Amino acid sequence: MEATPIRITRNTYCIGGPNITDPDDCFIYLVDLEGHLVLIDAGIGRSTDRLLMNIKQLKLNPKKIELLILTHEHADHIGGAAPLQKRLKCKIAAHEKAAKVISEGDSVGSAADIYGMSITPTPIDVTLSNIKGTVPVGNGTLHYLYTPGHTPGSIVVYYNDGDRRILFGQDLHGPFNAAWGSDIAQWRNSIKLVQDLEADILCEGHYGVYRGKSAVRQFILGLLKQYT
């Protein structure tokens, strides 16, 4: 039986994932920035109806989703982008290093071949090109940091919900594959930068939610030890 969407903080939700929507989905997060709704990743693409239903279940209006941020170019994160954009008319944001794979539907760079599927070529409306910056939505309280390593186009997204920093660190754990352009040396440097953000809550792509600075730090340190 599918689980229900989860409220993580006052304005942060998990609306999709392996035990909520599809077994191949990454965890999909939703942020409410004073009525400006933002999706973090889109899943593999088989659960559009369920995702929209989950948002309504939270008493939120899916039509108020203004932006879908793709944290990197893998199929289990971007496969749902095209159907969601078609239904919601939202803009899609990704880092410039991920944009080519996403816009061309590259089956190798997106790892879609591993899932035995194809990706609908999806143009990027908002290209993030700096090492760090503010995502253009609402009052500009959502930030990104470029974190290559797992893939060339990986980013993390973060914001402050009250006095807590919420970090969307999708696939901080890897894995790594030369066919995707993975680079473990880059990843180590990226992970150290992520650690410096000192998040209070980590929303990870496949490992779920870690609460408290200590728990987040221990998770990140554990990753670094794994690949030293």
C-alpha positions, 0 to 999 in steps of 0.5 A, a space after each residue: 500500500 502506498 504511503 501518504 505525502 509527508 510534511 517535513 517542516 512548515 513549508 517543506 514536503 515530500 510528495 513522492 518516492 519509492 514508498 509513496 509513488 513509484 519504486 524507481 522514483 527518487 524522493 520528490 520534494 515540494 517547497 512553499 515560498 509564501 504561496 510560490 510553489 517549487 518542486 525539487 525533482 520529478 521522479 522517473 515519470 510514471 506517477 504524474 497523477 499520483 504526485 498531483 493528487 498528493 499535492 492536493 492531499 496537502 491542501 495545496 494547489 498544484 497549479 501554483 507550482 511555478 518552477 521545477 528544479 532538476 538537481 541533476 540529469 538522471 532519469 529517476 529525477 528528470 523522467 517526470 519533468 515533461 509530463 509535469 510541465 505539460 500539466 502544470 505549465 511550470 518552468 524548468 530549471 537545471 544547471 547548464 552542465 546538466 541542460 544538454 543531457 536533459 534537453 536532448 534526452 540523452 539515454 546514456 548521460 541520463 542513465 535511462 538505458 539502465 532503466 530500459 527507458 527513454 527520456 523525452 527531450 525537455 528544454 530548460 527554461 531557467 539555466 543556472 550557470 554559476 557556482 552558487 546563486 539564488 533561484 529566481 522564484 518568489 522573494 528569492 529565498 531559494 539558493 543553489 550550489 553547484 556540486 559536480 561529481 555524481 554527475 557533471 550537472 549536479 546541484 544542491 538546493 537550500 533555504 531557511 524555513 524559519 530558523 532551520 536550514 533545509 538542504 535538498 542534497 539529492 544523490 549525495 551518496 553517488 553512485 559513480 560511473 564514467 559513462 555519466 561523467 562522474 568524478 570522485 575527486 570533484 565529488 569529494 570537494 563538492 561534499 565538503 562544500 555541502 558540509 559547510 552549509 551546516 544544514 539542520 535538515 537534509 532531504 536526500 534523493 534516496 536515503 530520505 530525511 535526516 534531522 538535526 545538524 549532528 545527523 546531517 554531519 554524520 551522514 556526510 562524514 560517512 559518505 566521505 569515509 566510504 570513498 577515501 
